[in-house]
Amino acid sequence: MAIRRQAFEPGHRAKVLVIIDDTPECMRAALFAARRVMRTGASIILLAIIVEEDSQLWRGIGSLMLAEAEAEANERLDKAAATIAAITGAMPERVIRTGPPIREVMSLIEQDADIATLVLAAGAANEGPGPLVSMIAGRMSAQFPVPVTLVPGGLPEADFEALA
């Protein structure tokens, strides 16, 4: 059962969730979210997800691979956090999770009642919007616990300020 959102109740502050991965569009989502929180007074929470490979055969190497993946996730979060802080003047919250992306996104939203929206950006390439956008905006949209803002891949950054 979904928890009740508390983002706008006394003692709470709305959070905008942005997924930070290795796609170019994730920074577009972060830039849009930064401009959005400037207008709404919300804060940003950045989520990096490590998709754990099956390491049964590689027990010794598995922990090393996980450590490397965590270091890479932290680098991505550092870059996104610095960009957001330069725009908003505040450092965003950072979370790293390990597991299937959809499960980890849903789990974080369920655990943090202050998350009021998820911002995703669609890819601009011909391959389509990306697997996370396809899953959330498509098959899961009716059950998703918070509104999703989808930044079109072809939307110029110059338009972000007016639309955020």
N, C-alpha and C positions, 0 to 999 in steps of 0.2 A: 504494500500500500504506500502511495506517495505521501511524503510529509508535506504539511502546509508550509508554503513560502512565508517567511517572516521579514523579508527584506525591507519593508516600509513600516514596520512596527517600531514603537519607541525602543531605543537601545540597540537597534539593528541598522545596518547600512547595506543597500543593494550592491551586489557584486555582478560584474559582467565576466563571464567565463570565455576564455580564448584558448584554443588548443594550439600549442606550439610544436610543430613537427618539422620535418626536413623539406616541406613543400614551399615553393615561393609564395603561394597565396596565403600562408599563415601569417606572414608579416602584414599583408594587406588587411586581414581581419584585426590584427593588433593595432594598426594605425587607425582604422575606423573606430574600434572600441575606445582608443585613447581620446579621440575627438568626442565621442559620445559621452564618456564619463565627465569630460570637462563641462558639458552642458547639464548633466543630470545630478552631479554630486556623488555618483556611485564610485566604486573602486573596481579594480581589475584583478582577477585571479587567472594566472597562467598555468596551464596544465600540459606537461610533457608526459607522453606515454611510451614506455619501453615495452615493445612486443617481445616477450621472452620466447626464445627459440627452444625447441625440445632438446635439452642437454643431457638426456639419459646416457647417451653413448659418450658424452664428452664431460663427464662429471668435473674433472679438474679444470678444464678449459671453460666450462659453463660459467663459473663465478668470475673468471677473468673477462669473459665476453659481457657479462652483466655490468661489471665495473666500468668497462669501456663505454657501454651504452649509456650508463648513468652520467659519465663525464661528458659525453656528447650532448645529452639532454640538458645538462647544466650549462654548457656553452650556448646552446640555442636559447635557453631561458635568460642567460646573462644579456645576450644581444637584444632580445625582445624587451626585457625589463629596462635596459638603458634607453631604448627608443621611446618607450612609453613614459619613463620618468622625464625625459627631455621635453615631452609634450605636456604632461599633466603636472609635473613638479612633485610627484609622489611615486615611490617604488611600489610595483604591484606585488601581490601575494604570489608565491610560487609553490607548485605542487608537482612532484614526480610520482607516477604510478606505474606499476608493472602488470601487464595483462592484456587481454583483448581490448582494443580501443573503445568500442561501444560500451562494454561492461564497465570500464573504468570511468568514462564520462558519466554514465548513469549513476554509478556508485558515488562519485563526488557530489553530484547534484543532490542525490538523496541525503547525503551526510551533511551538507551545508545549506541550511534553510535560507541563507541570505543570497544565494545565487538566483538572480532574477531573470537572466537571459543568457543565451549562448550566441556568440558571434562567430560565424564561419565565413570563409571566402571561397567562392567557386574558382576553379582553375580556368585560365583563359585559353588553354590549349584545346586541341580538337579531341582529346581523349575523354572529355566530359568533365563534370564538376569535381570529381574525386570521390573516393569510396566513403568517406565519413559524411560528406554532404549528401551523397546519394542515399545512404542508409537513413540518416536522420530526417532529411527533407522528404524522403520517399516513403519507404516501408514503415518507419517508426513514427511518422509525424503525428498520427492520431493519439499515440500513447506518450509522447514526449512531455516531461513534467514542467518545462519552462518554454517561453517563446524563443524562437530561433531567428536571428537576423542573418540573412544571407547576403553577403557583399558580392555583387556580380563581378566576374573575372575581368570584364572589359570596362568597368566603371573607372574613369580617370580619378586619380588621387585628388586632383584639384576640386572634384565634386564632393569629397568626403566632408569637408567643413559645412557645406550647405545642407547635406543630408543627415549628418550625425546629430 
